[in-house]
Amino acid sequence: MESASYWAQKVVSLRSRGRGCHLITDEILQQVGSELSRVKVGLCHLFITHTSCSLTLNENYDPDVRKDMEDSLNRLVPENASYRHTMEGRDDMPAHVKSSLMGASHTIPITNGNLVLGTWQGIYLCEHRNGSRSRQVVITINGTTN
């Protein structure tokens, strides 16, 4: 049987979350599971369309890792530093710096309809602003089908 090329793209709205590092793997899978299931071998690209949050892959089991990540980011990029850009609040410029350090996208392999993540890996949304916000992720899936 000859395989066919498959492309899908979806804009996914994540539920609102406050500041911190949040495991979103299940939320992503719930929204693109049918598209993933069609792919035998491929790639899933995730891109967050905001400049004050980020995506990363990390420990998916112990919630203390997410708390330690947030604490570490706050030590690296403190809110009380002397920033020029302050018109959107004290937390905004540090959020932009953290977003640039962590990144806005990831590409994850797909095999037989599943994301190929390590045993202890999960997808994080790192929300760097105070307050609760809904965020959007553009998910592009491509690969071969059978």
ROSE-4610 file (N, C-alpha, C; in Angstrom, 1 decimal, always signed):
// ROSE-4610
residu = [M/M/M/E/E/E/S/S/S/A/A/A/S/S/S/Y/Y/Y/W/W/W/A/A/A/Q/Q/Q/K/K/K/V/V/V/V/V/V/S/S/S/L/L/L/R/R/R/S/S/S/R/R/R/G/G/G/R/R/R/G/G/G/C/C/C/H/H/H/L/L/L/I/I/I/T/T/T/D/D/D/E/E/E/I/I/I/L/L/L/Q/Q/Q/Q/Q/Q/V/V/V/G/G/G/S/S/S/E/E/E/L/L/L/S/S/S/R/R/R/V/V/V/K/K/K/V/V/V/G/G/G/L/L/L/C/C/C/H/H/H/L/L/L/F/F/F/I/I/I/T/T/T/H/H/H/T/T/T/S/S/S/C/C/C/S/S/S/L/L/L/T/T/T/L/L/L/N/N/N/E/E/E/N/N/N/Y/Y/Y/D/D/D/P/P/P/D/D/D/V/V/V/R/R/R/K/K/K/D/D/D/M/M/M/E/E/E/D/D/D/S/S/S/L/L/L/N/N/N/R/R/R/L/L/L/V/V/V/P/P/P/E/E/E/N/N/N/A/A/A/S/S/S/Y/Y/Y/R/R/R/H/H/H/T/T/T/M/M/M/E/E/E/G/G/G/R/R/R/D/D/D/D/D/D/M/M/M/P/P/P/A/A/A/H/H/H/V/V/V/K/K/K/S/S/S/S/S/S/L/L/L/M/M/M/G/G/G/A/A/A/S/S/S/H/H/H/T/T/T/I/I/I/P/P/P/I/I/I/T/T/T/N/N/N/G/G/G/N/N/N/L/L/L/V/V/V/L/L/L/G/G/G/T/T/T/W/W/W/Q/Q/Q/G/G/G/I/I/I/Y/Y/Y/L/L/L/C/C/C/E/E/E/H/H/H/R/R/R/N/N/N/G/G/G/S/S/S/R/R/R/S/S/S/R/R/R/Q/Q/Q/V/V/V/V/V/V/I/I/I/T/T/T/I/I/I/N/N/N/G/G/G/T/T/T/T/T/T/N/N/N]
num = [1/1/1/2/2/2/3/3/3/4/4/4/5/5/5/6/6/6/7/7/7/8/8/8/9/9/9/10/10/10/11/11/11/12/12/12/13/13/13/14/14/14/15/15/15/16/16/16/17/17/17/18/18/18/19/19/19/20/20/20/21/21/21/22/22/22/23/23/23/24/24/24/25/25/25/26/26/26/27/27/27/28/28/28/29/29/29/30/30/30/31/31/31/32/32/32/33/33/33/34/34/34/35/35/35/36/36/36/37/37/37/38/38/38/39/39/39/40/40/40/41/41/41/42/42/42/43/43/43/44/44/44/45/45/45/46/46/46/47/47/47/48/48/48/49/49/49/50/50/50/51/51/51/52/52/52/53/53/53/54/54/54/55/55/55/56/56/56/57/57/57/58/58/58/59/59/59/60/60/60/61/61/61/62/62/62/63/63/63/64/64/64/65/65/65/66/66/66/67/67/67/68/68/68/69/69/69/70/70/70/71/71/71/72/72/72/73/73/73/74/74/74/75/75/75/76/76/76/77/77/77/78/78/78/79/79/79/80/80/80/81/81/81/82/82/82/83/83/83/84/84/84/85/85/85/86/86/86/87/87/87/88/88/88/89/89/89/90/90/90/91/91/91/92/92/92/93/93/93/94/94/94/95/95/95/96/96/96/97/97/97/98/98/98/99/99/99/100/100/100/101/101/101/102/102/102/103/103/103/104/104/104/105/105/105/106/106/106/107/107/107/108/108/108/109/109/109/110/110/110/111/111/111/112/112/112/113/113/113/114/114/114/115/115/115/116/116/116/117/117/117/118/118/118/119/119/119/120/120/120/121/121/121/122/122/122/123/123/123/124/124/124/125/125/125/126/126/126/127/127/127/128/128/128/129/129/129/130/130/130/131/131/131/132/132/132/133/133/133/134/134/134/135/135/135/136/136/136/137/137/137/138/138/138/139/139/139/140/140/140/141/141/141/142/142/142/143/143/143/144/144/144/145/145/145/146/146/146]
x = [+0.8/+0.0/+0.9/+0.6/+1.4/+0.9/+1.8/+1.4/+1.1/+0.3/-0.1/+0.4/+0.6/+1.0/-0.2/-0.1/-1.2/-0.7/-1.5/-1.3/-2.6/-2.4/-3.5/-3.0/-3.8/-3.4/-4.7/-4.5/-5.6/-5.1/-5.9/-5.6/-6.4/-5.7/-6.2/-6.2/-7.4/-7.4/-7.2/-6.3/-6.0/-6.9/-7.3/-8.0/-7.2/-7.8/-7.1/-6.3/-5.1/-4.3/-3.5/-3.2/-2.4/-0.9/-0.1/+1.3/+1.8/+2.8/+3.5/+3.7/+4.2/+4.5/+3.4/+2.7/+1.5/+1.7/+1.4/+1.4/+0.2/+0.3/-0.8/-0.9/-0.1/+0.0/-1.4/-2.2/-3.5/-4.5/-4.4/-5.3/-5.0/-3.7/-3.3/-3.8/-3.6/-4.0/-5.5/-6.3/-7.7/-8.2/-7.5/-7.9/-7.4/-6.4/-5.8/-5.7/-6.3/-6.2/-6.6/-7.7/-8.2/-7.2/-6.6/-5.6/-4.4/-3.9/-2.7/-2.9/-4.1/-4.4/-4.3/-4.3/-4.2/-2.7/-1.8/-0.4/+0.4/+1.1/+1.9/+3.3/+3.9/+5.2/+5.1/+5.5/+5.4/+5.9/+5.5/+5.9/+4.7/+4.7/+3.7/+4.4/+4.1/+4.7/+3.7/+4.2/+3.4/+4.0/+3.1/+3.6/+2.6/+3.1/+2.2/+2.3/+1.1/+1.0/+1.0/+1.8/+1.9/+3.3/+3.6/+5.0/+5.3/+4.4/+4.6/+4.4/+4.4/+4.4/+5.2/+5.4/+6.3/+5.9/+6.5/+6.3/+7.6/+7.6/+8.8/+8.4/+9.3/+9.1/+10.0/+9.3/+10.1/+9.3/+9.8/+9.2/+7.7/+7.1/+5.6/+5.0/+5.9/+5.4/+5.3/+6.4/+6.5/+6.1/+5.0/+4.6/+5.6/+6.5/+7.5/+8.5/+8.6/+9.5/+8.9/+7.6/+7.0/+7.1/+7.0/+7.2/+8.7/+9.6/+11.0/+11.4/+10.8/+11.0/+10.6/+9.4/+8.9/+9.8/+10.2/+11.1/+12.4/+13.0/+14.3/+14.2/+13.1/+12.9/+12.8/+12.1/+12.0/+13.3/+14.2/+15.6/+16.4/+16.3/+17.0/+16.6/+15.2/+14.6/+13.7/+14.2/+13.4/+12.5/+11.3/+10.4/+10.9/+11.8/+12.2/+13.4/+13.8/+15.0/+14.6/+15.5/+15.2/+14.9/+13.7/+13.3/+12.7/+13.0/+12.4/+11.0/+10.6/+9.3/+8.4/+7.6/+6.8/+5.4/+5.0/+3.6/+2.5/+2.9/+1.9/+2.0/+2.7/+2.9/+4.3/+4.6/+5.9/+6.2/+5.2/+5.4/+5.6/+5.3/+5.3/+6.7/+7.6/+9.0/+9.7/+9.6/+10.2/+9.6/+8.3/+7.6/+8.1/+8.4/+9.0/+10.4/+11.2/+12.5/+12.4/+11.6/+11.4/+10.9/+10.0/+9.4/+10.5/+11.4/+12.5/+13.5/+13.8/+14.7/+14.1/+12.8/+12.2/+11.8/+11.3/+10.9/+9.4/+9.0/+7.6/+7.1/+8.0/+7.6/+8.4/+7.8/+8.5/+7.9/+8.8/+8.4/+8.6/+7.6/+7.6/+7.3/+8.1/+7.8/+6.5/+5.9/+4.7/+5.0/+4.6/+4.7/+3.4/+2.9/+1.6/+0.5/+0.4/-0.7/-0.5/+0.8/+1.1/+2.3/+2.3/+3.4/+4.5/+5.7/+6.9/+7.5/+7.1/+7.6/+8.3/+9.4/+10.1/+9.1/+9.5/+8.7/+8.2/+9.1/+8.9/+8.7/+8.5/+8.3/+6.9/+6.6/+5.3/+5.5/+4.4/+4.4/+3.9/+4.7/+4.4/+4.0/+3.0/+2.7/+3.3/+4.3/+4.9/+4.2/+3.4/+2.7/+3.5/+4.0/+5.0/+4.3/+3.0/+2.4/+1.5/+1.3/+0.4/-1.0/-1.9/-3.3/-3.5/-4.8/-5.2/-5.5/-4.9/-5.2/-5.4/-6.2/-6.4/-5.3/-4.7/-3.7/-4.0/-3.5/-3.7/-2.4/-2.6/-1.4/-1.8/-1.0/-1.2/-0.5/-1.2/-0.7/-0.7/+0.4/+0.6/+1.1/+0.3/+0.6/+0.9/+2.0/+2.2/+3.0/+2.7/+3.3/+2.7/+3.0/+2.5/+1.3/+0.4/-0.7/-0.8/-1.5/-1.7/-3.2]
y = [-1.2/+0.0/+1.2/+2.2/+3.4/+4.4/+5.1/+6.1/+7.4/+8.2/+9.5/+10.6/+11.8/+12.9/+13.5/+13.9/+14.5/+15.7/+16.8/+18.0/+18.5/+19.0/+19.5/+20.7/+21.7/+22.8/+23.3/+23.5/+23.9/+24.9/+25.9/+26.9/+26.4/+26.1/+25.5/+26.6/+26.8/+27.7/+26.9/+27.3/+26.7/+27.3/+26.6/+27.2/+28.2/+29.1/+30.2/+29.6/+30.1/+29.7/+30.9/+30.9/+31.9/+31.7/+32.6/+32.5/+31.2/+30.7/+29.4/+28.5/+27.4/+26.4/+25.3/+25.1/+24.2/+23.1/+21.8/+20.7/+20.7/+20.8/+20.9/+19.7/+18.7/+17.6/+17.0/+16.7/+16.1/+17.0/+18.3/+19.3/+19.4/+19.4/+19.4/+18.1/+16.9/+15.7/+15.6/+16.1/+16.1/+16.9/+17.9/+18.8/+18.4/+17.6/+17.2/+15.7/+14.9/+13.5/+12.9/+13.3/+12.8/+13.0/+14.2/+14.5/+13.7/+13.6/+12.7/+11.3/+10.8/+9.3/+9.0/+9.9/+9.6/+9.5/+9.9/+9.9/+8.7/+8.0/+6.9/+7.4/+8.3/+8.9/+10.3/+11.2/+12.6/+13.5/+14.8/+15.8/+16.6/+17.0/+17.9/+19.2/+20.3/+21.6/+22.4/+22.8/+23.7/+25.1/+26.1/+27.5/+28.3/+28.9/+29.8/+31.2/+31.8/+33.1/+34.3/+34.2/+35.3/+35.6/+36.8/+37.2/+37.2/+36.8/+36.8/+35.5/+34.4/+33.1/+32.2/+30.9/+30.1/+28.7/+27.9/+26.4/+25.7/+24.6/+23.9/+22.4/+21.5/+20.1/+19.8/+19.1/+18.8/+17.7/+17.5/+16.5/+16.6/+15.4/+15.4/+14.7/+14.3/+13.5/+14.3/+14.9/+15.5/+17.0/+17.5/+18.9/+19.8/+19.4/+20.2/+20.8/+20.0/+20.5/+21.7/+21.8/+23.0/+24.2/+24.0/+25.0/+25.5/+24.6/+24.9/+25.7/+25.3/+26.0/+27.5/+27.7/+29.1/+29.8/+29.2/+29.9/+30.2/+29.3/+29.5/+30.6/+30.7/+31.7/+33.1/+33.1/+34.4/+34.9/+33.9/+34.3/+34.8/+34.2/+34.6/+36.0/+36.2/+37.4/+38.0/+38.8/+39.3/+40.5/+40.6/+41.7/+43.1/+43.1/+44.4/+45.0/+44.4/+45.0/+46.3/+47.1/+48.3/+48.1/+48.0/+47.8/+49.1/+49.4/+50.6/+50.4/+49.2/+48.9/+48.5/+49.5/+49.2/+49.6/+50.0/+50.6/+49.5/+48.2/+47.2/+46.5/+47.1/+46.5/+46.0/+45.9/+45.4/+44.0/+43.2/+41.8/+41.6/+42.6/+42.4/+42.2/+43.1/+43.0/+41.7/+41.4/+40.1/+38.9/+39.0/+38.0/+37.8/+39.0/+38.9/+38.3/+38.6/+38.0/+36.5/+36.1/+34.7/+33.9/+34.6/+33.9/+33.7/+34.7/+34.6/+33.5/+33.4/+32.4/+31.0/+30.8/+29.5/+29.1/+30.0/+29.7/+29.6/+29.9/+29.9/+28.7/+27.7/+26.6/+25.3/+24.2/+22.9/+22.0/+21.1/+20.1/+18.8/+17.9/+16.6/+15.6/+14.5/+13.4/+12.7/+12.2/+11.4/+10.0/+9.0/+7.6/+6.9/+6.3/+5.5/+6.3/+7.6/+8.3/+8.9/+8.7/+9.2/+10.1/+11.2/+12.0/+11.1/+11.3/+10.5/+11.4/+11.2/+11.9/+10.9/+11.3/+10.4/+10.1/+9.0/+8.5/+9.6/+10.5/+11.5/+12.9/+13.0/+14.3/+14.7/+16.0/+16.6/+17.9/+18.4/+19.8/+20.8/+21.8/+22.8/+24.1/+24.8/+26.2/+26.9/+27.8/+28.6/+30.0/+30.3/+31.6/+32.6/+33.6/+34.5/+35.8/+36.0/+37.2/+36.9/+37.9/+37.7/+37.7/+37.1/+37.0/+35.8/+35.6/+34.4/+34.8/+34.1/+34.4/+33.1/+33.2/+32.2/+32.4/+31.3/+31.4/+30.5/+30.8/+30.1/+29.4/+28.2/+27.5/+27.1/+27.4/+26.9/+25.5/+24.5/+23.1/+22.7/+22.4/+21.9/+20.5/+19.6/+18.2/+17.8/+17.2/+16.6/+15.3/+14.5/+13.2/+12.3/+11.0/+10.0/+9.2/+8.8/+8.0/+6.7/+5.8/+4.5/+4.1]
z = [+0.0/+0.0/+0.0/-0.9/-1.0/+0.1/+0.7/+1.7/+1.1/+1.7/+1.2/+2.1/+1.6/+2.4/+3.1/+4.3/+5.1/+5.8/+5.7/+6.4/+7.1/+8.3/+9.0/+9.9/+10.0/+10.9/+11.6/+12.9/+13.8/+14.8/+15.1/+16.1/+17.4/+18.4/+19.6/+20.7/+21.4/+22.5/+23.8/+24.6/+25.9/+26.9/+27.9/+29.0/+29.8/+30.4/+31.1/+32.3/+32.5/+33.6/+34.1/+35.4/+36.0/+35.7/+36.3/+36.2/+36.7/+35.9/+36.3/+35.1/+35.4/+34.3/+34.5/+33.4/+33.4/+32.4/+32.8/+31.9/+31.0/+29.7/+28.8/+27.8/+28.0/+27.0/+26.7/+27.8/+27.6/+26.9/+27.2/+26.6/+25.1/+24.7/+23.3/+22.6/+23.2/+22.6/+22.4/+23.4/+23.3/+22.0/+21.7/+20.6/+19.2/+19.2/+17.9/+17.7/+18.6/+18.6/+17.3/+16.7/+15.4/+14.3/+14.3/+13.2/+13.4/+14.6/+14.9/+14.5/+14.8/+14.5/+13.1/+12.2/+10.7/+10.3/+11.1/+10.7/+11.2/+10.2/+10.5/+10.9/+10.2/+10.5/+10.1/+11.1/+10.7/+11.9/+11.8/+12.8/+13.2/+14.5/+15.0/+15.5/+14.9/+15.3/+16.1/+17.2/+18.1/+18.2/+18.0/+18.0/+18.8/+19.9/+20.7/+20.1/+20.0/+19.3/+20.2/+21.3/+22.3/+22.7/+23.1/+23.4/+24.9/+25.8/+27.2/+27.9/+27.0/+27.5/+26.6/+27.0/+26.1/+26.2/+25.3/+25.3/+25.6/+26.3/+26.5/+26.8/+26.7/+27.0/+28.3/+29.3/+30.5/+31.3/+32.5/+33.4/+33.5/+33.3/+33.3/+34.6/+35.5/+36.6/+37.9/+38.3/+39.6/+39.5/+40.1/+39.9/+40.5/+41.4/+42.0/+40.9/+39.8/+38.7/+38.1/+37.9/+37.4/+38.3/+39.6/+40.6/+40.6/+40.5/+40.5/+39.2/+38.1/+36.8/+37.0/+37.5/+37.7/+38.6/+39.7/+40.7/+40.0/+39.2/+38.6/+37.5/+36.8/+35.8/+36.5/+37.7/+38.4/+39.0/+39.3/+39.8/+38.6/+37.4/+36.3/+35.7/+35.8/+35.2/+36.2/+37.1/+38.2/+37.7/+38.3/+38.0/+38.4/+39.5/+40.0/+39.4/+38.2/+37.5/+36.8/+36.4/+35.7/+34.2/+33.9/+32.5/+31.9/+30.7/+30.0/+29.6/+29.2/+28.7/+30.0/+30.4/+31.6/+31.4/+30.2/+30.0/+30.2/+30.1/+30.3/+31.7/+32.6/+33.9/+34.2/+35.5/+35.9/+35.5/+35.3/+34.9/+33.4/+32.6/+31.1/+30.5/+30.8/+30.2/+30.6/+31.9/+32.3/+31.6/+31.3/+30.6/+29.2/+28.5/+27.2/+27.2/+28.2/+28.3/+28.5/+29.4/+29.7/+28.4/+27.7/+26.5/+25.5/+25.3/+24.4/+24.8/+26.1/+26.6/+26.5/+26.7/+26.7/+25.3/+24.5/+23.1/+22.9/+21.6/+21.3/+20.5/+20.2/+19.4/+19.7/+19.4/+19.5/+18.4/+17.9/+16.9/+17.5/+17.5/+18.1/+17.1/+17.0/+16.1/+16.4/+15.3/+15.4/+14.8/+15.6/+15.1/+15.4/+14.3/+14.5/+15.3/+14.9/+15.5/+16.9/+17.4/+18.8/+18.7/+19.6/+19.8/+20.4/+19.9/+20.4/+21.5/+22.7/+23.9/+24.8/+25.4/+26.4/+27.5/+28.2/+29.3/+30.3/+30.6/+31.6/+31.0/+29.7/+29.0/+28.8/+29.0/+28.8/+28.2/+27.6/+27.0/+28.1/+28.3/+29.2/+28.5/+29.1/+28.8/+30.0/+29.7/+30.8/+30.7/+31.6/+31.6/+32.5/+31.9/+32.5/+33.1/+32.8/+33.3/+34.6/+35.4/+36.5/+36.0/+36.7/+36.2/+35.3/+35.0/+34.2/+32.8/+31.8/+30.4/+29.6/+28.6/+27.6/+26.6/+26.1/+25.1/+23.9/+22.7/+21.5/+21.0/+20.5/+20.0/+18.5/+17.6/+16.2/+16.1/+15.8/+15.7/+14.2/+13.7/+12.3/+12.4/+11.7/+11.7/+10.2/+10.0/+8.6/+8.7/+7.7/+7.7/+6.6/+6.8/+5.8/+6.5/+5.7/+6.2/+5.5/+6.0/+5.4/+5.4]
